[in-house]
Amino acid sequence: MDILLKPDSLCLAGSMNHFVISASGGISFVLKYADTGSVIVQHTYTPNRQQRVEVDVERIITPLLSFLLKDVSEPYPQPAIVRKFTATFSETTTDAKEEWTFSVLRTGIDRFADSAENWLRANFLTWQPTVKPVTYYTPEFLTYYAVEAALVKCRAYVGDGEPYTPYDLTLASLPAASAWTIPVQYAIIAGKLNKLPSYYDVWVETADGTRLTYIQRYYASDVRSEQEQWILFENSLGGMDTFRAWGDSENTARHTHNIAEIEDSAEEYRVDTTREYRKNTGFLNDGERRWLLDFFPSLGKYIYEGSAVRRIVVTGSDVTWKTRDLPSSYTFTYRYADTRPWLNIPRTAQPAGALNIKIPDVGSFTVAPRLVELERLP
């Protein structure tokens, strides 16, 4: 028995090699977690005429990897988007046995031709534009897999114009072979500086100051419209992205009234309520409309509403554009994942303002007397 092809020691889930084993007899295959030893699957295969067995573990491993979203201001680890696995092959007719341990990151790249180590070392886990406008409270995250120990650095530029005054911050210290999510919201950076920067850059470097990644830049901007909403989604690289949907909004509600009729009496015993929201992204430039193609296949979508993050599901979308048409926009329909008919309307402690009410020019507000109370006419 011999393993002719196998996944790399560190590989991307969407670009990993299959196992190809050469054997003359049946093959027993066991896949388990390397850290706990828990068995995930155990199969037996029969070689084909060329005495080959091919095993695709991508569809087995990908559902086991997940992103952890926390509404915090400090960097936190992502233990579930990358896991280490051990594959064991043994031939049923002999005592031959082969074992291979490898790590898989929940990432997929189309026509990937580089090694996972090289690409992960130089990139954050996002396809978002490298220059991005943000508001004060827009939730922003950067996820990075540290192939080697590294530092996440930030340089904020403060001032009303040239020359800006730079201020350097160290946002996180990352150990090797680990994935971390770094919140980079404008309010967090401003809170660490006690100043309001005009823009700020984020990158990853080694301990000796060698920059590893590209520079991700954020700059302060106003809210684009009164209908602006902030949508978060798990991207195809395993990280979390945020975009500002500032186009038109449309809300619809469908009610299914379930009625029970008993003799001559009818009663509503249940009303099924479905509230859906149709949202337009607003005008997109070429880079943004290519990036947001990553939003619609995502299985983890959220909306930032009322200082909290709620999960949503998209029920329909219109994602069409022409190359010659710029700017363009996308439209999608969504509803909350926890569809329940309850409301939560905040109350103010006092009326919003003084009312200017003019009393009608009548003598009395009492109800007119009944006919029997009037005097009899001659």
C-alpha positions in Angstrom: 0.0 0.0 0.0 1.2 3.4 -0.9 -0.2 7.0 -0.7 0.3 8.5 -4.1 -1.4 11.8 -3.5 -2.5 13.5 -0.3 -3.5 17.0 1.1 -0.7 19.4 2.1 0.1 19.7 5.7 -1.7 23.0 5.7 -4.4 23.3 3.0 -7.5 25.3 2.0 -10.8 23.4 2.2 -11.8 24.4 -1.3 -8.5 23.6 -2.9 -7.2 20.5 -1.1 -6.0 17.4 -2.8 -7.8 14.1 -2.7 -6.2 11.0 -1.1 -5.1 8.5 -3.8 -3.9 5.2 -2.5 -2.3 2.3 -4.4 -3.3 -1.1 -2.9 -4.0 -4.6 -4.0 -6.6 -5.4 -1.4 -9.4 -3.6 0.5 -8.6 -0.3 2.3 -9.9 0.7 5.7 -10.1 4.5 6.0 -10.4 6.4 9.4 -10.6 10.2 9.7 -10.4 11.7 13.2 -9.5 14.9 15.0 -5.8 15.0 15.7 -6.1 16.8 19.0 -8.9 14.7 20.6 -8.7 11.5 18.6 -12.5 11.4 18.1 -13.4 9.4 15.0 -15.3 11.4 12.4 -15.8 8.7 9.7 -14.7 5.2 9.1 -15.1 3.6 5.6 -13.9 0.6 3.7 -13.0 0.9 0.0 -12.3 -1.6 -2.8 -9.6 -0.7 -5.3 -10.5 -0.3 -9.0 -8.9 -2.1 -11.9 -5.9 0.1 -11.7 -5.6 -0.8 -8.0 -6.3 2.8 -7.0 -8.6 4.2 -4.2 -9.5 7.9 -4.3 -11.0 9.5 -1.2 -12.4 13.1 -1.3 -12.5 14.4 2.3 -13.5 18.0 1.4 -17.2 17.4 1.8 -16.6 15.6 5.1 -14.4 18.3 6.6 -16.0 21.6 5.4 -19.2 21.2 7.5 -17.0 20.7 10.6 -15.4 24.1 10.3 -17.3 27.3 11.4 -16.8 30.9 12.2 -17.3 32.3 15.7 -18.9 35.8 15.8 -18.5 37.8 19.0 -19.6 41.4 19.6 -16.4 42.4 21.5 -13.8 45.1 21.1 -10.7 42.9 21.7 -9.1 40.3 19.3 -10.3 36.7 19.9 -9.2 33.4 18.5 -11.1 31.3 15.9 -10.5 27.7 17.0 -13.1 26.3 14.6 -12.3 27.7 11.2 -9.1 25.7 11.1 -8.7 22.2 12.6 -6.1 19.5 12.5 -7.1 16.0 11.2 -5.5 12.6 11.0 -6.2 10.1 8.2 -5.3 6.5 8.7 -5.3 3.9 5.9 -4.8 0.2 6.6 -4.9 -2.7 4.1 -7.4 -5.4 5.2 -5.3 -8.3 3.7 -2.0 -7.2 5.2 -0.6 -5.3 8.2 0.3 -2.3 6.0 -0.7 1.0 7.6 -0.2 4.6 6.5 -1.1 7.7 8.5 -1.1 11.4 7.6 -1.9 14.5 9.8 -2.9 17.8 8.1 -4.6 21.1 8.9 -7.6 22.5 7.0 -8.7 26.1 6.9 -12.3 26.9 5.9 -11.3 28.8 2.8 -11.8 28.4 -0.9 -10.1 30.2 -3.8 -10.9 29.8 -7.5 -8.1 28.4 -9.6 -5.7 28.4 -6.7 -2.1 27.9 -7.8 -0.1 29.0 -4.8 0.8 27.2 -1.6 -1.5 27.8 1.3 1.3 29.0 3.5 2.4 31.7 1.1 -1.1 33.0 0.4 -2.2 33.0 4.1 1.0 34.8 5.1 0.3 37.7 2.8 -3.5 38.1 3.0 -6.3 38.7 5.4 -9.3 36.4 5.1 -11.4 38.9 3.1 -12.1 40.0 -0.5 -13.3 43.5 0.6 -11.7 46.6 -1.1 -8.4 47.6 0.4 -9.7 51.2 0.9 -13.1 51.3 2.6 -15.3 54.1 4.0 -16.7 53.5 7.5 -18.9 55.4 9.9 -18.2 55.7 13.6 -20.2 52.6 14.7 -19.9 50.4 11.6 -18.8 46.9 12.8 -15.6 45.9 11.1 -13.6 42.8 11.5 -10.4 41.4 10.0 -9.6 37.7 10.3 -6.0 36.4 9.8 -4.3 33.0 10.0 -0.9 33.4 11.4 1.5 30.9 9.7 4.2 32.3 12.0 4.1 34.4 15.1 3.1 38.0 14.1 1.8 41.4 15.3 -1.3 43.2 14.0 -0.4 46.8 13.7 -2.4 50.0 13.1 -1.3 53.5 12.1 -4.0 56.2 12.6 -3.7 59.6 10.9 -5.1 62.5 12.9 -5.6 66.0 11.6 -7.8 68.2 9.4 -5.4 68.0 6.4 -1.9 67.7 5.3 0.3 66.9 7.1 -1.5 64.3 9.2 0.0 63.2 12.5 0.5 59.4 12.6 -0.1 57.3 15.7 1.0 53.7 15.9 -0.9 51.0 17.8 -0.4 47.2 18.3 -3.8 45.6 18.1 -2.9 42.0 18.7 0.0 39.6 19.1 -0.7 36.3 17.3 0.9 33.0 18.0 1.9 30.8 15.1 -0.5 28.3 13.5 -3.7 30.1 14.8 -6.5 32.1 13.3 -7.7 35.3 15.0 -10.4 37.9 14.4 -9.4 41.5 15.1 -12.2 44.1 15.5 -11.2 47.3 13.7 -14.3 49.4 14.1 -13.6 53.1 13.9 -15.0 53.6 17.5 -12.5 51.0 18.8 -9.5 52.7 17.2 -10.7 56.1 18.3 -11.1 54.8 21.9 -7.6 53.4 22.0 -6.2 56.7 20.7 -8.5 59.1 22.5 -8.6 61.0 19.2 -10.7 61.0 16.1 -8.5 59.8 13.1 -9.2 60.9 9.6 -8.2 57.4 8.4 -6.2 54.4 9.6 -4.2 51.5 8.2 -4.1 47.9 9.4 -1.5 45.3 8.5 0.4 42.3 9.9 4.2 42.2 10.5 6.8 40.0 12.1 8.4 40.8 15.4 11.4 42.4 13.6 9.1 44.7 11.7 8.9 43.0 8.3 5.4 43.6 6.8 3.6 40.4 5.8 0.2 41.5 4.4 -1.1 44.3 2.3 -2.3 47.5 4.0 -6.1 47.6 4.7 -7.2 51.2 4.9 -10.4 52.6 6.5 -11.5 56.3 6.3 -14.2 58.1 8.1 -17.4 59.0 6.1 -20.9 60.1 6.8 -24.0 58.0 6.7 -25.0 57.8 3.0 -28.8 57.8 3.5 -31.5 57.6 6.1 -32.2 54.0 4.9 -28.6 52.8 5.5 -28.3 49.4 7.1 -25.2 47.4 8.0 -25.1 43.8 6.7 -22.5 41.3 8.0 -21.8 38.0 6.3 -19.3 35.1 6.5 -17.2 35.2 3.3 -15.8 32.4 1.3 -12.4 32.8 2.8 -13.6 32.0 6.3 -13.7 35.6 7.7 -16.5 38.1 8.4 -17.2 41.1 6.1 -19.5 44.1 6.5 -21.1 46.3 3.8 -23.3 49.3 4.1 -26.6 48.9 2.2 -28.0 52.4 1.8 -30.5 51.9 -1.1 -34.3 51.8 -0.9 -36.1 49.7 1.7 -39.4 47.9 1.4 -41.2 46.1 4.1 -43.9 43.5 3.6 -45.9 41.3 6.0 -47.9 38.2 5.1 -50.4 36.8 7.5 -52.1 33.4 7.2 -55.2 33.3 9.3 -56.1 29.8 10.5 -59.7 29.7 11.4 -61.7 27.0 13.2 -65.5 26.9 12.7 -67.6 25.1 15.3 -71.3 25.2 14.5 -72.1 28.9 13.9 -69.0 30.2 15.6 -65.6 31.0 14.0 -62.4 31.6 15.8 -58.8 32.3 14.8 -56.7 29.7 16.5 -53.3 30.7 14.9 -52.0 33.5 12.7 -48.8 32.7 10.8 -46.9 35.9 10.3 -44.0 36.3 7.8 -42.3 39.7 7.7 -39.9 40.2 4.8 -37.7 43.2 4.0 -36.5 44.1 0.5 -33.2 46.1 0.5 -31.2 47.7 -2.3 -27.4 47.9 -1.7 -27.1 51.4 -3.2 -24.7 52.3 -6.0 -21.6 50.1 -6.2 -18.4 50.7 -8.0 -16.6 48.0 -9.9 -14.6 46.7 -6.9 -17.6 46.6 -4.6 -19.9 44.8 -7.0 -17.4 42.0 -7.5 -16.8 41.8 -3.8 -20.5 41.6 -2.9 -20.9 38.5 -5.1 -19.4 36.8 -2.1 -22.4 37.8 0.0 -25.2 35.8 -1.7 -23.7 32.3 -1.5 -22.9 32.9 2.2 -24.7 30.7 4.7 -24.1 33.1 7.6 -25.7 36.5 7.2 -26.4 39.1 9.9 -27.8 42.6 10.2 -26.7 45.2 12.8 -29.8 46.6 14.2 -30.4 48.5 17.5 -26.8 48.1 18.7 -27.2 44.3 18.3 -26.4 41.7 15.6 -29.3 39.5 14.4 -29.1 36.6 12.0 -31.0 36.9 8.8 -31.8 34.6 5.8 -32.1 35.8 2.3 -35.2 34.6 0.5 -34.6 36.2 -2.9 -32.1 38.3 -4.8 -31.5 40.2 -8.0 -27.8 40.1 -8.8 -27.5 41.4 -12.3 -25.2 44.0 -13.8 -23.7 44.9 -17.2 -20.0 45.6 -17.7 -20.6 49.0 -19.3 -23.0 50.1 -16.6 -21.5 51.9 -13.6 -22.6 52.5 -11.0 -24.7 49.4 -10.5 -26.6 47.9 -7.5 -28.0 44.7 -6.2 -31.4 44.0 -4.5 -32.2 41.2 -2.0 -35.1 40.2 0.1 -34.5 38.9 3.7 -36.2 38.0 6.9 -35.0 37.4 10.4 -33.9 33.9 11.2 -35.8 33.9 14.4 -39.2 34.7 12.8 -41.5 35.5 15.7 -44.4 37.9 15.7 -43.3 39.9 18.7 -42.5 43.6 18.8 -40.0 45.6 20.8 -40.7 49.3 20.5 -38.6 51.6 22.7 -40.4 54.1 24.8 -39.2 57.6 25.7 -39.4 58.8 29.2 -41.3 61.9 28.3 -43.1 63.3 25.2 -40.7 64.4 22.4 -41.7 68.1 22.6 -44.4 70.6 23.5 -47.6 70.4 21.5 -49.3 73.5 20.2 -53.0 72.6 20.3 -55.8 75.1 19.5 -59.0 74.5 21.4 -62.1 74.5 19.1 -64.3 77.6 19.4 -67.3 75.9 21.0 -69.0 76.5 24.2 -69.1 73.1 25.7 -67.8 69.6 25.0 -70.8 67.9 26.5 -72.9 65.6 24.4 -76.2 67.1 23.0 -79.4 66.0 25.0 -81.5 63.2 23.7 -84.7 63.8 21.9 -86.9 62.8 25.0 -85.1 65.5 27.1 -86.2 68.3 24.8 -89.4 70.3 25.6 -92.5 69.2 23.7 -93.2 71.4 20.8 -96.8 72.8 20.3 
